Amino acid sequence: MPAINKNSTLQGLSKAERYQFNMLVRHQTIERLQKDILFDIRVCQIEGWNPREYIRMIRDMLEQLPK
């Protein structure tokens, strides 16, 4: 698969390559989200706040997305 960066387009890639690229981006996004959530939980533990609030906010946002 050719190297792809922010300035690249997906033109010229096969459907399978575009799918593979999309799955890679999805995994990276989930990884960043997980790191963000874990950081927020640590801050909540330090401050004595409820860490579930942020998770509920994310869940609510996900439930509002079109299906």
Backbone as CSV, one residue per row, in Angstrom:
resi,resn,N_x,N_y,N_z,CA_x,CA_y,CA_z,C_x,C_y,C_z
1,MET,0.856,-1.184,0.000,0.000,0.000,0.000,0.889,1.230,0.000
2,PRO,0.601,2.213,-0.862,1.409,3.422,-0.906,1.315,4.214,0.391
3,ALA,2.367,4.975,0.667,2.364,5.829,1.866,1.309,6.909,1.717
4,ILE,0.581,7.163,2.789,-0.482,8.166,2.766,-0.249,9.113,3.928
5,ASN,-0.306,10.412,3.656,-0.202,11.403,4.724,-1.393,12.335,4.645
6,LYS,-1.400,13.367,5.508,-2.550,14.281,5.578,-2.870,14.936,4.240
7,ASN,-1.866,15.156,3.414,-2.068,15.864,2.151,-2.390,14.921,0.996
8,SER,-2.403,13.630,1.258,-2.680,12.651,0.210,-4.180,12.534,-0.030
9,THR,-4.505,11.996,-1.164,-5.891,11.623,-1.431,-5.932,10.110,-1.567
10,LEU,-7.107,9.579,-1.514,-7.253,8.134,-1.639,-7.496,7.715,-3.082
11,GLN,-7.450,8.689,-3.988,-7.634,8.363,-5.397,-6.493,7.465,-5.855
12,GLY,-6.815,6.527,-6.668,-5.814,5.622,-7.195,-5.630,4.383,-6.348
13,LEU,-6.244,4.346,-5.177,-6.161,3.162,-4.340,-7.337,2.240,-4.640
14,SER,-7.104,0.981,-4.479,-8.191,0.019,-4.694,-9.174,0.119,-3.528
15,LYS,-10.335,-0.480,-3.711,-11.341,-0.485,-2.642,-10.792,-1.170,-1.396
16,ALA,-10.061,-2.241,-1.567,-9.474,-2.969,-0.430,-8.435,-2.093,0.282
17,GLU,-7.639,-1.349,-0.469,-6.643,-0.453,0.141,-7.312,0.688,0.894
18,ARG,-8.379,1.243,0.308,-9.111,2.313,0.998,-9.730,1.796,2.288
19,TYR,-10.254,0.575,2.262,-10.828,-0.035,3.469,-9.737,-0.250,4.515
20,GLN,-8.604,-0.768,4.103,-7.486,-1.001,5.011,-7.030,0.315,5.641
21,PHE,-6.941,1.369,4.845,-6.561,2.677,5.357,-7.593,3.185,6.358
22,ASN,-8.861,3.046,6.029,-9.924,3.502,6.923,-9.883,2.747,8.249
23,MET,-9.636,1.445,8.215,-9.545,0.668,9.441,-8.363,1.115,10.290
24,LEU,-7.237,1.435,9.660,-6.074,1.940,10.382,-6.413,3.254,11.080
25,VAL,-7.065,4.153,10.368,-7.456,5.440,10.950,-8.438,5.221,12.101
26,ARG,-9.366,4.313,11.950,-10.316,4.010,13.027,-9.595,3.530,14.277
27,HIS,-8.658,2.611,14.098,-7.914,2.088,15.246,-7.101,3.190,15.930
28,GLN,-6.506,4.065,15.124,-5.742,5.176,15.701,-6.660,6.125,16.473
29,THR,-7.834,6.368,15.942,-8.798,7.249,16.604,-9.258,6.641,17.927
30,ILE,-9.557,5.363,17.917,-9.983,4.679,19.143,-8.860,4.711,20.177
31,GLU,-7.632,4.522,19.735,-6.484,4.564,20.647,-6.338,5.949,21.286
32,ARG,-6.484,7.002,20.482,-6.405,8.373,21.023,-7.543,8.638,21.999
33,LEU,-8.738,8.176,21.669,-9.895,8.357,22.549,-9.676,7.624,23.874
34,GLN,-9.154,6.415,23.794,-8.886,5.653,25.004,-7.861,6.371,25.886
35,LYS,-6.806,6.900,25.276,-5.797,7.637,26.047,-6.412,8.875,26.696
36,ASP,-7.276,9.564,25.968,-7.939,10.750,26.504,-8.827,10.396,27.694
37,ILE,-9.573,9.317,27.563,-10.455,8.885,28.650,-9.632,8.494,29.881
38,LEU,-8.558,7.747,29.674,-7.710,7.342,30.801,-7.083,8.553,31.482
39,PHE,-6.677,9.554,30.695,-6.132,10.781,31.277,-7.195,11.485,32.110
40,ASP,-8.405,11.589,31.577,-9.495,12.239,32.300,-9.797,11.496,33.604
41,ILE,-9.762,10.176,33.562,-10.010,9.388,34.774,-8.942,9.689,35.824
42,ARG,-7.680,9.788,35.396,-6.608,10.114,36.349,-6.823,11.478,36.977
43,VAL,-7.188,12.461,36.159,-7.444,13.806,36.687,-8.598,13.756,37.687
44,CYS,-9.661,13.037,37.357,-10.802,12.913,38.263,-10.398,12.262,39.585
45,GLN,-9.543,11.244,39.510,-9.077,10.595,40.736,-8.297,11.580,41.610
46,ILE,-7.450,12.386,40.990,-6.657,13.367,41.729,-7.562,14.425,42.358
47,GLU,-8.546,14.886,41.590,-9.418,15.969,42.045,-10.600,15.494,42.887
48,GLY,-10.834,14.189,42.907,-11.976,13.668,43.669,-13.300,13.830,42.940
49,TRP,-13.247,13.919,41.610,-14.455,14.073,40.810,-14.937,12.707,40.328
50,ASN,-16.175,12.666,39.826,-16.759,11.440,39.299,-16.256,11.215,37.867
51,PRO,-15.468,10.182,37.628,-14.945,9.941,36.278,-16.002,9.405,35.312
52,ARG,-17.114,8.911,35.827,-18.150,8.346,34.962,-18.879,9.426,34.157
53,GLU,-18.830,10.669,34.643,-19.534,11.757,33.962,-19.051,11.910,32.515
54,TYR,-17.734,11.932,32.318,-17.168,12.087,30.977,-17.546,10.899,30.100
55,ILE,-17.497,9.703,30.663,-17.858,8.503,29.908,-19.327,8.555,29.503
56,ARG,-20.193,9.018,30.408,-21.619,9.178,30.069,-21.796,10.191,28.936
57,MET,-21.028,11.276,28.989,-21.123,12.290,27.931,-20.749,11.692,26.576
58,ILE,-19.693,10.900,26.537,-19.265,10.262,25.284,-20.328,9.271,24.814
59,ARG,-20.855,8.464,25.745,-21.902,7.493,25.399,-23.130,8.203,24.829
60,ASP,-23.542,9.300,25.475,-24.700,10.055,24.989,-24.460,10.581,23.578
61,MET,-23.255,11.096,23.329,-22.922,11.612,22.003,-22.982,10.488,20.976
62,LEU,-22.442,9.314,21.305,-22.455,8.183,20.384,-23.879,7.731,20.078
63,GLU,-24.738,7.758,21.086,-26.119,7.331,20.869,-26.897,8.292,19.979
64,GLN,-26.432,9.535,19.882,-27.120,10.525,19.056,-26.679,10.486,17.589
65,LEU,-25.631,9.740,17.288,-25.155,9.648,15.910,-26.160,8.882,15.057
66,PRO,-26.245,9.220,13.794,-27.155,8.476,12.910,-26.722,7.016,12.805
67,LYS,-27.715,6.167,12.670,-27.422,4.719,12.581,-27.577,4.218,11.189
